[in-house]
Amino acid sequence: MDPAERAALQGKKRMIKNRESAARSRERKQAYTAELESLVTQLEEENARLLRHQEERKRKRLKQLSESLIPITEHRKPLRPLRRTHSMQW
């Protein structure tokens, strides 16, 4: 086998190995992306659950506070009738 044939054969082997390596890399990337998507879904569900829980606690606390407050009645001053002022002559 002459050097040119040997170089061509090594080039083909290198190309095949490179394609295989690229395919493995794509598979790893796809698996990593799927794992991240799964994690995002899980975290979104947990976030929604925590937000519902927070809202429920907030409502309970507000109800508890409103029940414990002493009712305050507002006493307004009686309205006085409008009077004409002496700033203008008629």
Biopython code that builds the backbone (N, CA, C, O; Angstrom):
import numpy as np
from Bio.PDB.StructureBuilder import StructureBuilder

atoms = [
    (1, "MET", "N", (0.860, -1.167, 0.000)),
    (1, "MET", "CA", (0.000, 0.000, 0.000)),
    (1, "MET", "C", (0.909, 1.234, 0.000)),
    (1, "MET", "O", (1.786, 1.393, 0.850)),
    (2, "ASP", "N", (0.671, 2.073, -0.960)),
    (2, "ASP", "CA", (1.517, 3.270, -1.059)),
    (2, "ASP", "C", (1.033, 4.357, -0.092)),
    (2, "ASP", "O", (-0.088, 4.281, 0.411)),
    (3, "PRO", "N", (1.844, 5.334, 0.162)),
    (3, "PRO", "CA", (1.505, 6.381, 1.143)),
    (3, "PRO", "C", (0.220, 7.139, 0.811)),
    (3, "PRO", "O", (-0.492, 7.545, 1.730)),
    (4, "ALA", "N", (-0.096, 7.339, -0.440)),
    (4, "ALA", "CA", (-1.311, 8.067, -0.813)),
    (4, "ALA", "C", (-2.549, 7.271, -0.415)),
    (4, "ALA", "O", (-3.514, 7.822, 0.114)),
    (5, "GLU", "N", (-2.506, 5.951, -0.679)),
    (5, "GLU", "CA", (-3.643, 5.102, -0.300)),
    (5, "GLU", "C", (-3.787, 5.038, 1.218)),
    (5, "GLU", "O", (-4.889, 5.063, 1.766)),
    (6, "ARG", "N", (-2.631, 4.955, 1.874)),
    (6, "ARG", "CA", (-2.636, 4.901, 3.338)),
    (6, "ARG", "C", (-3.236, 6.194, 3.924)),
    (6, "ARG", "O", (-4.019, 6.130, 4.872)),
    (7, "ALA", "N", (-2.885, 7.340, 3.382)),
    (7, "ALA", "CA", (-3.401, 8.627, 3.842)),
    (7, "ALA", "C", (-4.905, 8.714, 3.579)),
    (7, "ALA", "O", (-5.654, 9.214, 4.419)),
    (8, "ALA", "N", (-5.344, 8.233, 2.425)),
    (8, "ALA", "CA", (-6.773, 8.251, 2.093)),
    (8, "ALA", "C", (-7.548, 7.364, 3.059)),
    (8, "ALA", "O", (-8.632, 7.733, 3.512)),
    (9, "LEU", "N", (-6.993, 6.188, 3.375)),
    (9, "LEU", "CA", (-7.638, 5.271, 4.309)),
    (9, "LEU", "C", (-7.725, 5.874, 5.704)),
    (9, "LEU", "O", (-8.752, 5.759, 6.372)),
    (10, "GLN", "N", (-6.641, 6.521, 6.145)),
    (10, "GLN", "CA", (-6.653, 7.155, 7.466)),
    (10, "GLN", "C", (-7.655, 8.314, 7.490)),
    (10, "GLN", "O", (-8.321, 8.539, 8.500)),
    (11, "GLY", "N", (-7.759, 9.042, 6.384)),
    (11, "GLY", "CA", (-8.727, 10.146, 6.286)),
    (11, "GLY", "C", (-10.150, 9.630, 6.414)),
    (11, "GLY", "O", (-10.977, 10.238, 7.092)),
    (12, "LYS", "N", (-10.439, 8.497, 5.755)),
    (12, "LYS", "CA", (-11.780, 7.906, 5.841)),
    (12, "LYS", "C", (-12.088, 7.435, 7.255)),
    (12, "LYS", "O", (-13.188, 7.638, 7.770)),
    (13, "LYS", "N", (-11.073, 6.788, 7.887)),
    (13, "LYS", "CA", (-11.266, 6.324, 9.271)),
    (13, "LYS", "C", (-11.539, 7.513, 10.201)),
    (13, "LYS", "O", (-12.415, 7.456, 11.063)),
    (14, "ARG", "N", (-10.771, 8.584, 10.007)),
    (14, "ARG", "CA", (-10.937, 9.780, 10.838)),
    (14, "ARG", "C", (-12.338, 10.373, 10.628)),
    (14, "ARG", "O", (-12.977, 10.798, 11.590)),
    (15, "MET", "N", (-12.812, 10.403, 9.391)),
    (15, "MET", "CA", (-14.124, 10.950, 9.082)),
    (15, "MET", "C", (-15.225, 10.113, 9.744)),
    (15, "MET", "O", (-16.187, 10.656, 10.287)),
    (16, "ILE", "N", (-15.070, 8.782, 9.691)),
    (16, "ILE", "CA", (-16.054, 7.893, 10.315)),
    (16, "ILE", "C", (-16.069, 8.104, 11.832)),
    (16, "ILE", "O", (-17.136, 8.208, 12.437)),
    (17, "LYS", "N", (-14.881, 8.167, 12.441)),
    (17, "LYS", "CA", (-14.802, 8.392, 13.893)),
    (17, "LYS", "C", (-15.397, 9.745, 14.268)),
    (17, "LYS", "O", (-16.074, 9.874, 15.288)),
    (18, "ASN", "N", (-15.141, 10.745, 13.440)),
    (18, "ASN", "CA", (-15.680, 12.077, 13.709)),
    (18, "ASN", "C", (-17.213, 12.065, 13.642)),
    (18, "ASN", "O", (-17.869, 12.668, 14.492)),
    (19, "ARG", "N", (-17.784, 11.391, 12.650)),
    (19, "ARG", "CA", (-19.247, 11.290, 12.542)),
    (19, "ARG", "C", (-19.838, 10.573, 13.745)),
    (19, "ARG", "O", (-20.863, 10.989, 14.286)),
    (20, "GLU", "N", (-19.180, 9.481, 14.162)),
    (20, "GLU", "CA", (-19.664, 8.739, 15.338)),
    (20, "GLU", "C", (-19.599, 9.611, 16.587)),
    (20, "GLU", "O", (-20.525, 9.617, 17.398)),
    (21, "SER", "N", (-18.510, 10.339, 16.734)),
    (21, "SER", "CA", (-18.355, 11.225, 17.882)),
    (21, "SER", "C", (-19.427, 12.317, 17.863)),
    (21, "SER", "O", (-19.994, 12.642, 18.907)),
    (22, "ALA", "N", (-19.709, 12.880, 16.694)),
    (22, "ALA", "CA", (-20.733, 13.914, 16.571)),
    (22, "ALA", "C", (-22.113, 13.345, 16.913)),
    (22, "ALA", "O", (-22.924, 14.018, 17.548)),
    (23, "ALA", "N", (-22.375, 12.107, 16.490)),
    (23, "ALA", "CA", (-23.663, 11.473, 16.797)),
    (23, "ALA", "C", (-23.805, 11.265, 18.302)),
    (23, "ALA", "O", (-24.872, 11.517, 18.862)),
    (24, "ARG", "N", (-22.734, 10.806, 18.966)),
    (24, "ARG", "CA", (-22.772, 10.628, 20.431)),
    (24, "ARG", "C", (-22.996, 11.970, 21.125)),
    (24, "ARG", "O", (-23.749, 12.065, 22.095)),
    (25, "SER", "N", (-22.332, 12.999, 20.612)),
    (25, "SER", "CA", (-22.482, 14.337, 21.192)),
    (25, "SER", "C", (-23.925, 14.828, 21.060)),
    (25, "SER", "O", (-24.471, 15.408, 21.999)),
    (26, "ARG", "N", (-24.546, 14.599, 19.896)),
    (26, "ARG", "CA", (-25.947, 14.989, 19.708)),
    (26, "ARG", "C", (-26.863, 14.226, 20.649)),
    (26, "ARG", "O", (-27.809, 14.796, 21.194)),
    (27, "GLU", "N", (-26.591, 12.943, 20.845)),
    (27, "GLU", "CA", (-27.409, 12.138, 21.767)),
    (27, "GLU", "C", (-27.280, 12.656, 23.203)),
    (27, "GLU", "O", (-28.276, 12.767, 23.918)),
    (28, "ARG", "N", (-26.057, 12.969, 23.617)),
    (28, "ARG", "CA", (-25.856, 13.514, 24.961)),
    (28, "ARG", "C", (-26.599, 14.840, 25.132)),
    (28, "ARG", "O", (-27.236, 15.084, 26.157)),
    (29, "LYS", "N", (-26.504, 15.681, 24.115)),
    (29, "LYS", "CA", (-27.169, 16.983, 24.162)),
    (29, "LYS", "C", (-28.686, 16.802, 24.241)),
    (29, "LYS", "O", (-29.354, 17.505, 24.999)),
    (30, "GLN", "N", (-29.227, 15.872, 23.467)),
    (30, "GLN", "CA", (-30.664, 15.609, 23.466)),
    (30, "GLN", "C", (-31.111, 15.087, 24.832)),
    (30, "GLN", "O", (-32.157, 15.495, 25.336)),
    (31, "ALA", "N", (-30.330, 14.190, 25.433)),
    (31, "ALA", "CA", (-30.671, 13.660, 26.750)),
    (31, "ALA", "C", (-30.616, 14.771, 27.801)),
    (31, "ALA", "O", (-31.473, 14.836, 28.682)),
    (32, "TYR", "N", (-29.621, 15.635, 27.709)),
    (32, "TYR", "CA", (-29.484, 16.746, 28.654)),
    (32, "TYR", "C", (-30.659, 17.715, 28.514)),
    (32, "TYR", "O", (-31.203, 18.188, 29.512)),
    (33, "THR", "N", (-31.045, 18.007, 27.270)),
    (33, "THR", "CA", (-32.183, 18.898, 27.022)),
    (33, "THR", "C", (-33.463, 18.297, 27.584)),
    (33, "THR", "O", (-34.261, 19.004, 28.199)),
    (34, "ALA", "N", (-33.665, 17.004, 27.378)),
    (34, "ALA", "CA", (-34.862, 16.339, 27.910)),
    (34, "ALA", "C", (-34.865, 16.395, 29.434)),
    (34, "ALA", "O", (-35.913, 16.609, 30.043)),
    (35, "GLU", "N", (-33.710, 16.207, 30.050)),
    (35, "GLU", "CA", (-33.605, 16.271, 31.508)),
    (35, "GLU", "C", (-33.947, 17.673, 32.009)),
    (35, "GLU", "O", (-34.661, 17.825, 33.000)),
    (36, "LEU", "N", (-33.439, 18.693, 31.325)),
    (36, "LEU", "CA", (-33.737, 20.070, 31.716)),
    (36, "LEU", "C", (-35.220, 20.396, 31.548)),
    (36, "LEU", "O", (-35.806, 21.070, 32.394)),
    (37, "GLU", "N", (-35.831, 19.918, 30.455)),
    (37, "GLU", "CA", (-37.260, 20.156, 30.238)),
    (37, "GLU", "C", (-38.089, 19.507, 31.337)),
    (37, "GLU", "O", (-39.074, 20.078, 31.806)),
    (38, "SER", "N", (-37.682, 18.308, 31.743)),
    (38, "SER", "CA", (-38.371, 17.617, 32.831)),
    (38, "SER", "C", (-38.244, 18.407, 34.129)),
    (38, "SER", "O", (-39.212, 18.543, 34.877)),
    (39, "LEU", "N", (-37.062, 18.919, 34.389)),
    (39, "LEU", "CA", (-36.831, 19.713, 35.596)),
    (39, "LEU", "C", (-37.656, 20.995, 35.578)),
    (39, "LEU", "O", (-38.206, 21.391, 36.605)),
    (40, "VAL", "N", (-37.747, 21.646, 34.425)),
    (40, "VAL", "CA", (-38.546, 22.868, 34.293)),
    (40, "VAL", "C", (-40.008, 22.564, 34.610)),
    (40, "VAL", "O", (-40.649, 23.308, 35.352)),
    (41, "THR", "N", (-40.533, 21.486, 34.059)),
    (41, "THR", "CA", (-41.922, 21.105, 34.318)),
    (41, "THR", "C", (-42.142, 20.859, 35.805)),
    (41, "THR", "O", (-43.124, 21.325, 36.382)),
    (42, "GLN", "N", (-41.234, 20.133, 36.409)),
    (42, "GLN", "CA", (-41.335, 19.830, 37.842)),
    (42, "GLN", "C", (-41.305, 21.117, 38.672)),
    (42, "GLN", "O", (-42.101, 21.275, 39.598)),
    (43, "LEU", "N", (-40.404, 22.024, 38.349)),
    (43, "LEU", "CA", (-40.289, 23.271, 39.101)),
    (43, "LEU", "C", (-41.497, 24.183, 38.883)),
    (43, "LEU", "O", (-41.922, 24.878, 39.806)),
    (44, "GLU", "N", (-42.052, 24.186, 37.672)),
    (44, "GLU", "CA", (-43.262, 24.981, 37.417)),
    (44, "GLU", "C", (-44.428, 24.459, 38.243)),
    (44, "GLU", "O", (-45.202, 25.246, 38.789)),
    (45, "GLU", "N", (-44.562, 23.135, 38.341)),
    (45, "GLU", "CA", (-45.635, 22.546, 39.142)),
    (45, "GLU", "C", (-45.448, 22.884, 40.621)),
    (45, "GLU", "O", (-46.408, 23.228, 41.310)),
    (46, "GLU", "N", (-44.218, 22.785, 41.101)),
    (46, "GLU", "CA", (-43.944, 23.108, 42.500)),
    (46, "GLU", "C", (-44.207, 24.587, 42.778)),
    (46, "GLU", "O", (-44.743, 24.941, 43.828)),
    (47, "ASN", "N", (-43.832, 25.437, 41.843)),
    (47, "ASN", "CA", (-44.073, 26.870, 41.997)),
    (47, "ASN", "C", (-45.573, 27.160, 42.077)),
    (47, "ASN", "O", (-46.006, 27.941, 42.924)),
    (48, "ALA", "N", (-46.360, 26.544, 41.209)),
    (48, "ALA", "CA", (-47.809, 26.745, 41.220)),
    (48, "ALA", "C", (-48.401, 26.272, 42.547)),
    (48, "ALA", "O", (-49.272, 26.928, 43.118)),
    (49, "ARG", "N", (-47.918, 25.127, 43.029)),
    (49, "ARG", "CA", (-48.411, 24.606, 44.305)),
    (49, "ARG", "C", (-48.074, 25.563, 45.448)),
    (49, "ARG", "O", (-48.911, 25.821, 46.313)),
    (50, "LEU", "N", (-46.857, 26.084, 45.449)),
    (50, "LEU", "CA", (-46.447, 27.006, 46.510)),
    (50, "LEU", "C", (-47.217, 28.329, 46.438)),
    (50, "LEU", "O", (-47.552, 28.909, 47.470)),
    (51, "LEU", "N", (-47.494, 28.799, 45.232)),
    (51, "LEU", "CA", (-48.277, 30.026, 45.098)),
    (51, "LEU", "C", (-49.704, 29.832, 45.610)),
    (51, "LEU", "O", (-50.259, 30.720, 46.258)),
    (52, "ARG", "N", (-50.302, 28.664, 45.317)),
    (52, "ARG", "CA", (-51.648, 28.381, 45.836)),
    (52, "ARG", "C", (-51.625, 28.326, 47.358)),
    (52, "ARG", "O", (-52.510, 28.865, 48.023)),
    (53, "HIS", "N", (-50.612, 27.674, 47.897)),
    (53, "HIS", "CA", (-50.478, 27.553, 49.357)),
    (53, "HIS", "C", (-50.304, 28.939, 49.988)),
    (53, "HIS", "O", (-50.914, 29.240, 51.014)),
    (54, "GLN", "N", (-49.480, 29.767, 49.378)),
    (54, "GLN", "CA", (-49.254, 31.118, 49.897)),
    (54, "GLN", "C", (-50.554, 31.923, 49.872)),
    (54, "GLN", "O", (-50.865, 32.624, 50.834)),
    (55, "GLU", "N", (-51.309, 31.828, 48.783)),
    (55, "GLU", "CA", (-52.569, 32.564, 48.668)),
    (55, "GLU", "C", (-53.574, 32.085, 49.708)),
    (55, "GLU", "O", (-54.294, 32.891, 50.297)),
    (56, "GLU", "N", (-53.623, 30.780, 49.932)),
    (56, "GLU", "CA", (-54.529, 30.217, 50.932)),
    (56, "GLU", "C", (-54.168, 30.723, 52.331)),
    (56, "GLU", "O", (-55.049, 31.110, 53.099)),
    (57, "ARG", "N", (-52.885, 30.719, 52.658)),
    (57, "ARG", "CA", (-52.446, 31.213, 53.977)),
    (57, "ARG", "C", (-52.745, 32.697, 54.131)),
    (57, "ARG", "O", (-53.114, 33.161, 55.210)),
    (58, "LYS", "N", (-52.582, 33.429, 53.045)),
    (58, "LYS", "CA", (-52.850, 34.866, 53.069)),
    (58, "LYS", "C", (-54.338, 35.118, 53.355)),
    (58, "LYS", "O", (-54.682, 35.972, 54.171)),
    (59, "ARG", "N", (-55.222, 34.360, 52.669)),
    (59, "ARG", "CA", (-56.662, 34.503, 52.908)),
    (59, "ARG", "C", (-57.026, 34.154, 54.345)),
    (59, "ARG", "O", (-57.810, 34.859, 54.980)),
    (60, "LYS", "N", (-56.447, 33.051, 54.864)),
    (60, "LYS", "CA", (-56.732, 32.650, 56.245)),
    (60, "LYS", "C", (-56.270, 33.724, 57.222)),
    (60, "LYS", "O", (-56.976, 34.049, 58.177)),
    (61, "ARG", "N", (-55.095, 34.268, 56.982)),
    (61, "ARG", "CA", (-54.559, 35.304, 57.887)),
    (61, "ARG", "C", (-55.424, 36.557, 57.846)),
    (61, "ARG", "O", (-55.693, 37.157, 58.887)),
    (62, "LEU", "N", (-55.857, 36.953, 56.668)),
    (62, "LEU", "CA", (-56.721, 38.124, 56.532)),
    (62, "LEU", "C", (-58.049, 37.901, 57.244)),
    (62, "LEU", "O", (-58.553, 38.800, 57.918)),
    (63, "LYS", "N", (-58.617, 36.705, 57.097)),
    (63, "LYS", "CA", (-59.870, 36.376, 57.779)),
    (63, "LYS", "C", (-59.669, 36.413, 59.287)),
    (63, "LYS", "O", (-60.504, 36.943, 60.020)),
    (64, "GLN", "N", (-58.567, 35.851, 59.740)),
    (64, "GLN", "CA", (-58.260, 35.834, 61.170)),
    (64, "GLN", "C", (-58.115, 37.261, 61.704)),
    (64, "GLN", "O", (-58.628, 37.576, 62.778)),
    (65, "LEU", "N", (-57.436, 38.104, 60.976)),
    (65, "LEU", "CA", (-57.264, 39.489, 61.412)),
    (65, "LEU", "C", (-58.590, 40.240, 61.427)),
    (65, "LEU", "O", (-58.870, 41.000, 62.353)),
    (66, "SER", "N", (-59.405, 40.023, 60.400)),
    (66, "SER", "CA", (-60.685, 40.735, 60.346)),
    (66, "SER", "C", (-61.624, 40.279, 61.460)),
    (66, "SER", "O", (-62.446, 41.067, 61.929)),
    (67, "GLU", "N", (-61.519, 39.031, 61.887)),
    (67, "GLU", "CA", (-62.363, 38.536, 62.982)),
    (67, "GLU", "C", (-61.882, 39.055, 64.331)),
    (67, "GLU", "O", (-62.680, 39.206, 65.256)),
    (68, "SER", "N", (-60.599, 39.325, 64.453)),
    (68, "SER", "CA", (-60.064, 39.747, 65.733)),
    (68, "SER", "C", (-60.114, 41.259, 65.932)),
    (68, "SER", "O", (-59.850, 41.738, 67.034)),
    (69, "LEU", "N", (-60.445, 42.011, 64.901)),
    (69, "LEU", "CA", (-60.497, 43.462, 65.018)),
    (69, "LEU", "C", (-61.742, 43.918, 65.762)),
    (69, "LEU", "O", (-62.805, 43.303, 65.670)),
    (70, "ILE", "N", (-61.588, 44.996, 66.490)),
    (70, "ILE", "CA", (-62.734, 45.604, 67.158)),
    (70, "ILE", "C", (-63.385, 46.539, 66.140)),
    (70, "ILE", "O", (-62.709, 47.369, 65.534)),
    (71, "PRO", "N", (-64.691, 46.402, 65.956)),
    (71, "PRO", "CA", (-65.328, 47.268, 64.965)),
    (71, "PRO", "C", (-65.264, 48.737, 65.398)),
    (71, "PRO", "O", (-65.510, 49.073, 66.556)),
    (72, "ILE", "N", (-64.939, 49.571, 64.465)),
    (72, "ILE", "CA", (-64.825, 51.004, 64.741)),
    (72, "ILE", "C", (-65.955, 51.708, 64.002)),
    (72, "ILE", "O", (-66.123, 51.557, 62.792)),
    (73, "THR", "N", (-66.728, 52.487, 64.767)),
    (73, "THR", "CA", (-67.787, 53.256, 64.120)),
    (73, "THR", "C", (-67.302, 54.681, 63.980)),
    (73, "THR", "O", (-66.723, 55.255, 64.902)),
    (74, "GLU", "N", (-67.545, 55.230, 62.832)),
    (74, "GLU", "CA", (-67.063, 56.566, 62.556)),
    (74, "GLU", "C", (-68.152, 57.565, 62.914)),
    (74, "GLU", "O", (-69.290, 57.443, 62.460)),
    (75, "HIS", "N", (-67.809, 58.533, 63.713)),
    (75, "HIS", "CA", (-68.752, 59.581, 64.103)),
    (75, "HIS", "C", (-68.400, 60.827, 63.296)),
    (75, "HIS", "O", (-67.337, 61.423, 63.471)),
    (76, "ARG", "N", (-69.301, 61.198, 62.426)),
    (76, "ARG", "CA", (-69.077, 62.390, 61.621)),
    (76, "ARG", "C", (-69.725, 63.589, 62.293)),
    (76, "ARG", "O", (-70.726, 63.478, 63.002)),
    (77, "LYS", "N", (-69.135, 64.701, 62.050)),
    (77, "LYS", "CA", (-69.738, 65.934, 62.537)),
    (77, "LYS", "C", (-70.986, 66.200, 61.694)),
    (77, "LYS", "O", (-71.012, 65.906, 60.499)),
    (78, "PRO", "N", (-72.003, 66.748, 62.319)),
    (78, "PRO", "CA", (-73.196, 67.067, 61.511)),
    (78, "PRO", "C", (-72.849, 68.137, 60.474)),
    (78, "PRO", "O", (-72.066, 69.051, 60.731)),
    (79, "LEU", "N", (-73.444, 67.996, 59.322)),
    (79, "LEU", "CA", (-73.166, 68.946, 58.253)),
    (79, "LEU", "C", (-73.779, 70.299, 58.589)),
    (79, "LEU", "O", (-74.936, 70.387, 59.001)),
    (80, "ARG", "N", (-72.996, 71.340, 58.410)),
    (80, "ARG", "CA", (-73.517, 72.688, 58.646)),
    (80, "ARG", "C", (-74.032, 73.235, 57.321)),
    (80, "ARG", "O", (-73.467, 72.958, 56.263)),
    (81, "PRO", "N", (-75.082, 73.995, 57.388)),
    (81, "PRO", "CA", (-75.589, 74.571, 56.130)),
    (81, "PRO", "C", (-74.596, 75.604, 55.592)),
    (81, "PRO", "O", (-73.870, 76.242, 56.354)),
    (82, "LEU", "N", (-74.581, 75.751, 54.301)),
    (82, "LEU", "CA", (-73.702, 76.733, 53.678)),
    (82, "LEU", "C", (-74.208, 78.138, 53.993)),
    (82, "LEU", "O", (-75.409, 78.405, 53.972)),
    (83, "ARG", "N", (-73.278, 79.011, 54.279)),
    (83, "ARG", "CA", (-73.650, 80.398, 54.580)),
    (83, "ARG", "C", (-72.997, 81.322, 53.569)),
    (83, "ARG", "O", (-71.913, 81.059, 53.048)),
    (84, "ARG", "N", (-73.696, 82.403, 53.316)),
    (84, "ARG", "CA", (-73.142, 83.383, 52.418)),
    (84, "ARG", "C", (-72.073, 84.167, 53.162)),
    (84, "ARG", "O", (-72.242, 84.539, 54.324)),
    (85, "THR", "N", (-70.982, 84.406, 52.474)),
    (85, "THR", "CA", (-69.907, 85.185, 53.106)),
    (85, "THR", "C", (-70.041, 86.633, 52.691)),
    (85, "THR", "O", (-70.773, 86.962, 51.757)),
    (86, "HIS", "N", (-69.350, 87.466, 53.372)),
    (86, "HIS", "CA", (-69.420, 88.909, 53.112)),
    (86, "HIS", "C", (-68.327, 89.358, 52.152)),
    (86, "HIS", "O", (-67.959, 90.533, 52.144)),
    (87, "SER", "N", (-67.828, 88.486, 51.381)),
    (87, "SER", "CA", (-66.747, 88.837, 50.458)),
    (87, "SER", "C", (-67.253, 89.517, 49.197)),
    (87, "SER", "O", (-66.470, 90.101, 48.447)),
    (88, "MET", "N", (-68.542, 89.446, 48.963)),
    (88, "MET", "CA", (-69.080, 90.006, 47.749)),
    (88, "MET", "C", (-70.390, 90.728, 48.040)),
    (88, "MET", "O", (-71.211, 90.222, 48.804)),
    (89, "GLN", "N", (-70.596, 91.869, 47.462)),
    (89, "GLN", "CA", (-71.845, 92.603, 47.695)),
    (89, "GLN", "C", (-72.884, 92.193, 46.685)),
    (89, "GLN", "O", (-72.576, 91.856, 45.541)),
    (90, "TRP", "N", (-74.122, 92.229, 47.133)),
    (90, "TRP", "CA", (-75.236, 91.886, 46.250)),
    (90, "TRP", "C", (-75.979, 93.084, 45.864)),
    (90, "TRP", "O", (-76.955, 92.992, 45.120)),
]
sb = StructureBuilder()
sb.init_structure("model")
sb.init_model(0)
sb.init_chain("A")
sb.init_seg("    ")
for serial, (resi, resn, name, xyz) in enumerate(atoms, 1):
    if name == "N":
        sb.init_residue(resn, " ", resi, " ")
    sb.init_atom(name, np.array(xyz, "f"), 0.0, 1.0, " ", f" {name:<3s}", serial, name[0])
structure = sb.get_structure()
